[in-house]
Amino acid sequence: VITLDMGLLVAGTKYRGEFEERLKKLMEEIKQSDEIILFIDEVHTLIGAGAAEGAIDAANILKPALARGELQ
């Protein structure tokens, strides 16, 4: 079981795209393993998390994987 800590994921990101890159790498790791359970506490905090001008927030990064059933 892995708990997604949005604060740690966003921490230290200064440039546009750094947050998205971190989250995408995390998603790839999760997809490659059938044994990972991702726990997202306070899931509503994903909306707007990591968003900057011209950037995608966490909810929009996770939405396609959820829609395809890659995350449940």
Biopython code that builds the backbone (N, CA, C, O; Angstrom):
import numpy as np
from Bio.PDB.StructureBuilder import StructureBuilder

atoms = [
    (1, "VAL", "N", (0.859, -1.174, 0.000)),
    (1, "VAL", "CA", (0.000, 0.000, 0.000)),
    (1, "VAL", "C", (0.895, 1.225, 0.000)),
    (1, "VAL", "O", (1.774, 1.367, 0.851)),
    (2, "ILE", "N", (0.666, 2.101, -0.956)),
    (2, "ILE", "CA", (1.412, 3.353, -1.055)),
    (2, "ILE", "C", (0.430, 4.497, -0.868)),
    (2, "ILE", "O", (-0.611, 4.543, -1.523)),
    (3, "THR", "N", (0.763, 5.420, 0.027)),
    (3, "THR", "CA", (-0.066, 6.600, 0.235)),
    (3, "THR", "C", (0.503, 7.740, -0.590)),
    (3, "THR", "O", (1.688, 8.058, -0.487)),
    (4, "LEU", "N", (-0.330, 8.346, -1.398)),
    (4, "LEU", "CA", (0.088, 9.475, -2.221)),
    (4, "LEU", "C", (0.055, 10.734, -1.372)),
    (4, "LEU", "O", (-1.012, 11.174, -0.945)),
    (5, "ASP", "N", (1.215, 11.308, -1.129)),
    (5, "ASP", "CA", (1.339, 12.539, -0.350)),
    (5, "ASP", "C", (1.554, 13.683, -1.327)),
    (5, "ASP", "O", (2.664, 13.884, -1.819)),
    (6, "MET", "N", (0.502, 14.429, -1.608)),
    (6, "MET", "CA", (0.585, 15.498, -2.600)),
    (6, "MET", "C", (1.577, 16.572, -2.189)),
    (6, "MET", "O", (2.241, 17.160, -3.043)),
    (7, "GLY", "N", (1.686, 16.835, -0.897)),
    (7, "GLY", "CA", (2.632, 17.840, -0.426)),
    (7, "GLY", "C", (4.061, 17.482, -0.787)),
    (7, "GLY", "O", (4.823, 18.335, -1.241)),
    (8, "LEU", "N", (4.429, 16.225, -0.587)),
    (8, "LEU", "CA", (5.778, 15.785, -0.934)),
    (8, "LEU", "C", (5.996, 15.769, -2.440)),
    (8, "LEU", "O", (7.095, 16.052, -2.918)),
    (9, "LEU", "N", (4.955, 15.438, -3.180)),
    (9, "LEU", "CA", (5.063, 15.378, -4.632)),
    (9, "LEU", "C", (5.278, 16.768, -5.223)),
    (9, "LEU", "O", (6.010, 16.927, -6.200)),
    (10, "VAL", "N", (4.642, 17.764, -4.632)),
    (10, "VAL", "CA", (4.742, 19.139, -5.125)),
    (10, "VAL", "C", (5.998, 19.829, -4.590)),
    (10, "VAL", "O", (6.541, 20.720, -5.244)),
    (11, "ALA", "N", (6.463, 19.423, -3.406)),
    (11, "ALA", "CA", (7.591, 20.086, -2.752)),
    (11, "ALA", "C", (8.825, 20.131, -3.645)),
    (11, "ALA", "O", (9.229, 19.126, -4.230)),
    (12, "GLY", "N", (9.401, 21.296, -3.731)),
    (12, "GLY", "CA", (10.640, 21.464, -4.477)),
    (12, "GLY", "C", (10.477, 21.663, -5.971)),
    (12, "GLY", "O", (11.469, 21.841, -6.678)),
    (13, "THR", "N", (9.260, 21.636, -6.464)),
    (13, "THR", "CA", (9.060, 21.865, -7.899)),
    (13, "THR", "C", (9.028, 23.367, -8.142)),
    (13, "THR", "O", (8.156, 24.072, -7.634)),
    (14, "LYS", "N", (9.978, 23.842, -8.915)),
    (14, "LYS", "CA", (10.056, 25.270, -9.196)),
    (14, "LYS", "C", (9.605, 25.591, -10.607)),
    (14, "LYS", "O", (9.062, 26.665, -10.865)),
    (15, "TYR", "N", (9.828, 24.672, -11.505)),
    (15, "TYR", "CA", (9.572, 24.962, -12.911)),
    (15, "TYR", "C", (8.338, 24.227, -13.406)),
    (15, "TYR", "O", (8.013, 23.133, -12.944)),
    (16, "ARG", "N", (7.663, 24.852, -14.352)),
    (16, "ARG", "CA", (6.475, 24.250, -14.941)),
    (16, "ARG", "C", (6.850, 22.904, -15.551)),
    (16, "ARG", "O", (7.839, 22.792, -16.275)),
    (17, "GLY", "N", (6.068, 21.909, -15.256)),
    (17, "GLY", "CA", (6.312, 20.581, -15.806)),
    (17, "GLY", "C", (6.984, 19.622, -14.847)),
    (17, "GLY", "O", (6.900, 18.408, -15.035)),
    (18, "GLU", "N", (7.651, 20.133, -13.822)),
    (18, "GLU", "CA", (8.328, 19.244, -12.866)),
    (18, "GLU", "C", (7.330, 18.377, -12.104)),
    (18, "GLU", "O", (7.546, 17.176, -11.940)),
    (19, "PHE", "N", (6.243, 18.978, -11.642)),
    (19, "PHE", "CA", (5.229, 18.225, -10.909)),
    (19, "PHE", "C", (4.606, 17.162, -11.797)),
    (19, "PHE", "O", (4.457, 16.011, -11.386)),
    (20, "GLU", "N", (4.239, 17.548, -13.027)),
    (20, "GLU", "CA", (3.623, 16.601, -13.950)),
    (20, "GLU", "C", (4.549, 15.428, -14.221)),
    (20, "GLU", "O", (4.107, 14.280, -14.279)),
    (21, "GLU", "N", (5.831, 15.717, -14.386)),
    (21, "GLU", "CA", (6.817, 14.669, -14.654)),
    (21, "GLU", "C", (6.917, 13.706, -13.474)),
    (21, "GLU", "O", (6.980, 12.493, -13.671)),
    (22, "ARG", "N", (6.933, 14.225, -12.270)),
    (22, "ARG", "CA", (6.982, 13.372, -11.075)),
    (22, "ARG", "C", (5.761, 12.462, -11.001)),
    (22, "ARG", "O", (5.879, 11.264, -10.744)),
    (23, "LEU", "N", (4.583, 13.051, -11.231)),
    (23, "LEU", "CA", (3.354, 12.267, -11.132)),
    (23, "LEU", "C", (3.275, 11.228, -12.240)),
    (23, "LEU", "O", (2.802, 10.116, -12.007)),
    (24, "LYS", "N", (3.726, 11.566, -13.428)),
    (24, "LYS", "CA", (3.713, 10.605, -14.538)),
    (24, "LYS", "C", (4.665, 9.442, -14.270)),
    (24, "LYS", "O", (4.349, 8.298, -14.596)),
    (25, "LYS", "N", (5.829, 9.722, -13.679)),
    (25, "LYS", "CA", (6.764, 8.651, -13.321)),
    (25, "LYS", "C", (6.149, 7.728, -12.271)),
    (25, "LYS", "O", (6.297, 6.508, -12.341)),
    (26, "LEU", "N", (5.463, 8.318, -11.308)),
    (26, "LEU", "CA", (4.781, 7.525, -10.291)),
    (26, "LEU", "C", (3.723, 6.638, -10.926)),
    (26, "LEU", "O", (3.600, 5.465, -10.572)),
    (27, "MET", "N", (2.962, 7.187, -11.855)),
    (27, "MET", "CA", (1.919, 6.422, -12.540)),
    (27, "MET", "C", (2.516, 5.247, -13.313)),
    (27, "MET", "O", (1.945, 4.156, -13.312)),
    (28, "GLU", "N", (3.647, 5.455, -13.966)),
    (28, "GLU", "CA", (4.305, 4.374, -14.704)),
    (28, "GLU", "C", (4.722, 3.245, -13.767)),
    (28, "GLU", "O", (4.552, 2.070, -14.091)),
    (29, "GLU", "N", (5.267, 3.602, -12.610)),
    (29, "GLU", "CA", (5.664, 2.589, -11.625)),
    (29, "GLU", "C", (4.455, 1.785, -11.154)),
    (29, "GLU", "O", (4.526, 0.564, -11.012)),
    (30, "ILE", "N", (3.362, 2.472, -10.917)),
    (30, "ILE", "CA", (2.147, 1.798, -10.446)),
    (30, "ILE", "C", (1.609, 0.862, -11.518)),
    (30, "ILE", "O", (1.204, -0.259, -11.210)),
    (31, "LYS", "N", (1.600, 1.303, -12.769)),
    (31, "LYS", "CA", (1.087, 0.486, -13.874)),
    (31, "LYS", "C", (1.922, -0.778, -14.072)),
    (31, "LYS", "O", (1.388, -1.822, -14.446)),
    (32, "GLN", "N", (3.235, -0.687, -13.823)),
    (32, "GLN", "CA", (4.130, -1.818, -14.054)),
    (32, "GLN", "C", (3.996, -2.897, -12.984)),
    (32, "GLN", "O", (4.407, -4.037, -13.201)),
    (33, "SER", "N", (3.434, -2.555, -11.846)),
    (33, "SER", "CA", (3.308, -3.524, -10.760)),
    (33, "SER", "C", (1.842, -3.831, -10.496)),
    (33, "SER", "O", (1.019, -2.925, -10.365)),
    (34, "ASP", "N", (1.531, -5.108, -10.420)),
    (34, "ASP", "CA", (0.165, -5.520, -10.097)),
    (34, "ASP", "C", (-0.058, -5.590, -8.590)),
    (34, "ASP", "O", (-1.163, -5.886, -8.135)),
    (35, "GLU", "N", (0.982, -5.320, -7.827)),
    (35, "GLU", "CA", (0.899, -5.501, -6.384)),
    (35, "GLU", "C", (0.792, -4.195, -5.609)),
    (35, "GLU", "O", (0.808, -4.213, -4.378)),
    (36, "ILE", "N", (0.685, -3.071, -6.293)),
    (36, "ILE", "CA", (0.628, -1.780, -5.617)),
    (36, "ILE", "C", (-0.818, -1.354, -5.427)),
    (36, "ILE", "O", (-1.624, -1.380, -6.358)),
    (37, "ILE", "N", (-1.121, -0.966, -4.214)),
    (37, "ILE", "CA", (-2.404, -0.348, -3.909)),
    (37, "ILE", "C", (-2.096, 1.110, -3.592)),
    (37, "ILE", "O", (-1.368, 1.405, -2.645)),
    (38, "LEU", "N", (-2.651, 2.018, -4.385)),
    (38, "LEU", "CA", (-2.424, 3.449, -4.189)),
    (38, "LEU", "C", (-3.563, 4.018, -3.358)),
    (38, "LEU", "O", (-4.727, 3.945, -3.749)),
    (39, "PHE", "N", (-3.218, 4.582, -2.212)),
    (39, "PHE", "CA", (-4.202, 5.201, -1.326)),
    (39, "PHE", "C", (-4.052, 6.705, -1.431)),
    (39, "PHE", "O", (-2.975, 7.252, -1.192)),
    (40, "ILE", "N", (-5.144, 7.371, -1.791)),
    (40, "ILE", "CA", (-5.125, 8.830, -1.910)),
    (40, "ILE", "C", (-6.066, 9.387, -0.850)),
    (40, "ILE", "O", (-7.284, 9.398, -1.031)),
    (41, "ASP", "N", (-5.493, 9.848, 0.254)),
    (41, "ASP", "CA", (-6.284, 10.464, 1.312)),
    (41, "ASP", "C", (-6.620, 11.888, 0.882)),
    (41, "ASP", "O", (-5.815, 12.552, 0.229)),
    (42, "GLU", "N", (-7.786, 12.342, 1.244)),
    (42, "GLU", "CA", (-8.209, 13.695, 0.874)),
    (42, "GLU", "C", (-8.151, 13.881, -0.640)),
    (42, "GLU", "O", (-7.543, 14.828, -1.137)),
    (43, "VAL", "N", (-8.792, 12.964, -1.363)),
    (43, "VAL", "CA", (-8.718, 12.935, -2.827)),
    (43, "VAL", "C", (-9.134, 14.264, -3.456)),
    (43, "VAL", "O", (-8.688, 14.588, -4.557)),
    (44, "HIS", "N", (-9.969, 15.025, -2.784)),
    (44, "HIS", "CA", (-10.394, 16.310, -3.336)),
    (44, "HIS", "C", (-9.237, 17.300, -3.485)),
    (44, "HIS", "O", (-9.348, 18.270, -4.235)),
    (45, "THR", "N", (-8.129, 17.063, -2.779)),
    (45, "THR", "CA", (-6.982, 17.964, -2.898)),
    (45, "THR", "C", (-6.240, 17.788, -4.220)),
    (45, "THR", "O", (-5.367, 18.593, -4.545)),
    (46, "LEU", "N", (-6.570, 16.751, -4.983)),
    (46, "LEU", "CA", (-5.934, 16.551, -6.284)),
    (46, "LEU", "C", (-6.341, 17.625, -7.281)),
    (46, "LEU", "O", (-5.583, 17.955, -8.193)),
    (47, "ILE", "N", (-7.540, 18.168, -7.105)),
    (47, "ILE", "CA", (-8.017, 19.198, -8.027)),
    (47, "ILE", "C", (-7.230, 20.473, -7.765)),
    (47, "ILE", "O", (-7.310, 21.058, -6.685)),
    (48, "GLY", "N", (-6.484, 20.883, -8.748)),
    (48, "GLY", "CA", (-5.657, 22.073, -8.641)),
    (48, "GLY", "C", (-4.259, 21.813, -8.112)),
    (48, "GLY", "O", (-3.415, 22.708, -8.154)),
    (49, "ALA", "N", (-3.990, 20.607, -7.612)),
    (49, "ALA", "CA", (-2.669, 20.301, -7.053)),
    (49, "ALA", "C", (-1.615, 20.316, -8.145)),
    (49, "ALA", "O", (-1.731, 19.613, -9.149)),
    (50, "GLY", "N", (-0.594, 21.121, -7.939)),
    (50, "GLY", "CA", (0.507, 21.197, -8.885)),
    (50, "GLY", "C", (0.235, 22.059, -10.090)),
    (50, "GLY", "O", (1.103, 22.222, -10.947)),
    (51, "ALA", "N", (-0.954, 22.613, -10.170)),
    (51, "ALA", "CA", (-1.306, 23.407, -11.348)),
    (51, "ALA", "C", (-0.606, 24.758, -11.316)),
    (51, "ALA", "O", (-0.556, 25.430, -10.286)),
    (52, "ALA", "N", (-0.087, 25.126, -12.430)),
    (52, "ALA", "CA", (0.504, 26.441, -12.633)),
    (52, "ALA", "C", (0.019, 26.909, -13.995)),
    (52, "ALA", "O", (-0.681, 26.179, -14.696)),
    (53, "GLU", "N", (0.381, 28.092, -14.356)),
    (53, "GLU", "CA", (-0.052, 28.611, -15.649)),
    (53, "GLU", "C", (0.411, 27.685, -16.767)),
    (53, "GLU", "O", (1.609, 27.463, -16.942)),
    (54, "GLY", "N", (-0.529, 27.153, -17.511)),
    (54, "GLY", "CA", (-0.209, 26.257, -18.620)),
    (54, "GLY", "C", (0.074, 24.825, -18.209)),
    (54, "GLY", "O", (0.437, 24.001, -19.049)),
    (55, "ALA", "N", (-0.087, 24.515, -16.925)),
    (55, "ALA", "CA", (0.211, 23.165, -16.437)),
    (55, "ALA", "C", (-1.084, 22.397, -16.184)),
    (55, "ALA", "O", (-2.168, 22.976, -16.120)),
    (56, "ILE", "N", (-0.946, 21.098, -16.044)),
    (56, "ILE", "CA", (-2.082, 20.218, -15.779)),
    (56, "ILE", "C", (-2.080, 19.874, -14.293)),
    (56, "ILE", "O", (-1.023, 19.608, -13.721)),
    (57, "ASP", "N", (-3.253, 19.879, -13.667)),
    (57, "ASP", "CA", (-3.302, 19.507, -12.253)),
    (57, "ASP", "C", (-3.331, 17.986, -12.105)),
    (57, "ASP", "O", (-3.505, 17.255, -13.080)),
    (58, "ALA", "N", (-3.158, 17.530, -10.876)),
    (58, "ALA", "CA", (-3.056, 16.093, -10.606)),
    (58, "ALA", "C", (-4.307, 15.335, -11.024)),
    (58, "ALA", "O", (-4.214, 14.223, -11.542)),
    (59, "ALA", "N", (-5.468, 15.923, -10.804)),
    (59, "ALA", "CA", (-6.717, 15.237, -11.149)),
    (59, "ALA", "C", (-6.777, 14.935, -12.641)),
    (59, "ALA", "O", (-7.201, 13.848, -13.032)),
    (60, "ASN", "N", (-6.362, 15.872, -13.471)),
    (60, "ASN", "CA", (-6.407, 15.665, -14.919)),
    (60, "ASN", "C", (-5.332, 14.704, -15.411)),
    (60, "ASN", "O", (-5.471, 14.125, -16.488)),
    (61, "ILE", "N", (-4.275, 14.527, -14.646)),
    (61, "ILE", "CA", (-3.254, 13.540, -15.006)),
    (61, "ILE", "C", (-3.760, 12.133, -14.674)),
    (61, "ILE", "O", (-3.524, 11.194, -15.433)),
    (62, "LEU", "N", (-4.449, 11.990, -13.554)),
    (62, "LEU", "CA", (-4.944, 10.684, -13.120)),
    (62, "LEU", "C", (-6.221, 10.255, -13.837)),
    (62, "LEU", "O", (-6.491, 9.060, -13.952)),
    (63, "LYS", "N", (-7.001, 11.205, -14.315)),
    (63, "LYS", "CA", (-8.312, 10.899, -14.898)),
    (63, "LYS", "C", (-8.268, 9.885, -16.039)),
    (63, "LYS", "O", (-9.085, 8.964, -16.029)),
    (64, "PRO", "N", (-7.372, 9.991, -17.022)),
    (64, "PRO", "CA", (-7.355, 8.992, -18.100)),
    (64, "PRO", "C", (-7.077, 7.571, -17.602)),
    (64, "PRO", "O", (-7.702, 6.620, -18.070)),
    (65, "ALA", "N", (-6.151, 7.422, -16.665)),
    (65, "ALA", "CA", (-5.838, 6.093, -16.123)),
    (65, "ALA", "C", (-7.029, 5.528, -15.358)),
    (65, "ALA", "O", (-7.286, 4.325, -15.411)),
    (66, "LEU", "N", (-7.745, 6.370, -14.660)),
    (66, "LEU", "CA", (-8.949, 5.921, -13.955)),
    (66, "LEU", "C", (-10.030, 5.508, -14.942)),
    (66, "LEU", "O", (-10.705, 4.500, -14.736)),
    (67, "ALA", "N", (-10.198, 6.273, -16.007)),
    (67, "ALA", "CA", (-11.221, 5.973, -17.013)),
    (67, "ALA", "C", (-10.928, 4.660, -17.741)),
    (67, "ALA", "O", (-11.851, 3.927, -18.096)),
    (68, "ARG", "N", (-9.643, 4.363, -17.964)),
    (68, "ARG", "CA", (-9.259, 3.129, -18.657)),
    (68, "ARG", "C", (-9.230, 1.921, -17.731)),
    (68, "ARG", "O", (-9.049, 0.792, -18.187)),
    (69, "GLY", "N", (-9.405, 2.149, -16.440)),
    (69, "GLY", "CA", (-9.371, 1.046, -15.485)),
    (69, "GLY", "C", (-7.966, 0.661, -15.061)),
    (69, "GLY", "O", (-7.780, -0.366, -14.409)),
    (70, "GLU", "N", (-6.974, 1.467, -15.418)),
    (70, "GLU", "CA", (-5.596, 1.188, -15.011)),
    (70, "GLU", "C", (-5.405, 1.469, -13.523)),
    (70, "GLU", "O", (-4.544, 0.871, -12.878)),
    (71, "LEU", "N", (-6.200, 2.370, -12.988)),
    (71, "LEU", "CA", (-6.243, 2.653, -11.554)),
    (71, "LEU", "C", (-7.667, 2.435, -11.091)),
    (71, "LEU", "O", (-8.622, 2.759, -11.798)),
    (72, "GLN", "N", (-7.800, 1.886, -9.904)),
    (72, "GLN", "CA", (-9.139, 1.682, -9.342)),
    (72, "GLN", "C", (-9.144, 2.113, -7.901)),
    (72, "GLN", "O", (-10.175, 2.026, -7.235)),
]
sb = StructureBuilder()
sb.init_structure("model")
sb.init_model(0)
sb.init_chain("A")
sb.init_seg("    ")
for serial, (resi, resn, name, xyz) in enumerate(atoms, 1):
    if name == "N":
        sb.init_residue(resn, " ", resi, " ")
    sb.init_atom(name, np.array(xyz, "f"), 0.0, 1.0, " ", f" {name:<3s}", serial, name[0])
structure = sb.get_structure()
